[in-house]
Amino acid sequence: MSLPRFAARSMLASLFVSRGVHAVRQPQELVAVAEPVTDRLVPLAQKYAPSPVGSYIPTDTTTLVRLGGLGQVLGGLALATGKARRPAAVLLALSVVPQLLATLPFGRNRATDDDGRQRREFGTNVALLGGVLLAAQDTEGKPSLVWRANAGGEKVARRTRKAGRKLAKQAAAAKKDAKKAARRVEKKFD
């Protein structure tokens, strides 16, 4: 693992851990902002989730804020330590989406945004989403599995073509030798 990658992931993860701890310890501060989003998303999640799963989705906004915070803490720690960093980045990206929806600077919330705070939070959340999406794609300079599979397939195809050309040359030489041998046999019997 390179030092710049480790440092960048740790810096990105620190904000998620900090936000997550705050959400777990003091969820009541975030409930008012999260409530409009949870009021819309929870019924959708319960409706489209498989029946045994849908009944376990909490409806209490405080519980949802705490669960989101816990997800951010776990995802942030995994990202910072490099253990399951790509799944952790996906988890963090998923945890940012509700925050992004809650801080949309237009629609109903626009009238309350007199100092631009909501636009700044929205911009921060967009930047965080971009950062964790980049982290989710990071392969630490190693080619992805798809690239390696494609490159391996191309290598096999090249070797096969080369072996085919070599075999064709050998077959042509064998044909030529067989013709020569046939002519010699013909001359002996003539």
TALINRA-V137166 format. One line per field, one symbol per residue. ss: DSSP state (@ for helix, = for strand, . for the rest). phi: phi as a letter, one per 30 degrees, with the letter a starting at -180 (. if undefined). burial: + if it has 9 or more other ideal C-beta (glycine too) atoms within 8 Angstrom, else -. A space follows every 50 residues. Layout:
ss: ???
phi: ???
burial: ???
This chain:
ss: ..@@@@@@@@@@@@@@@@@@@@@@@..@@@@@@@@@@@@@@@@@@@@@.. @@@@......@@@@@@@@@@@@@@@@@@@@@...@@@@@@@@@@@@@@@@ @@....@@@@@@....@@@@@@@@@@@@@@@@@@@@@.......@@@@@@ @@@@@@@@@@@@@@@@@@@@@@@@@@@@@@@@@@@@@@@.
phi: .ddddddddddddedddddddddddbdedcddddeddddcdddddddcde eddedcddcddddddddddddddddddddddidhddddddedddddeddd ddcedbidddddcdciedddddddddddddddddddcdchiddddddddd ddddddddddddddddddddddddddddddddddddddcd
burial: ----++--++-++++++-++++++--+--++--++++++-++--++--+- ---+--+---++-+++++++++++++++++----++-++++++-++++++ +++++---++--+----++-++--++-++-+++-++-+---------+-- +---------------------------------------
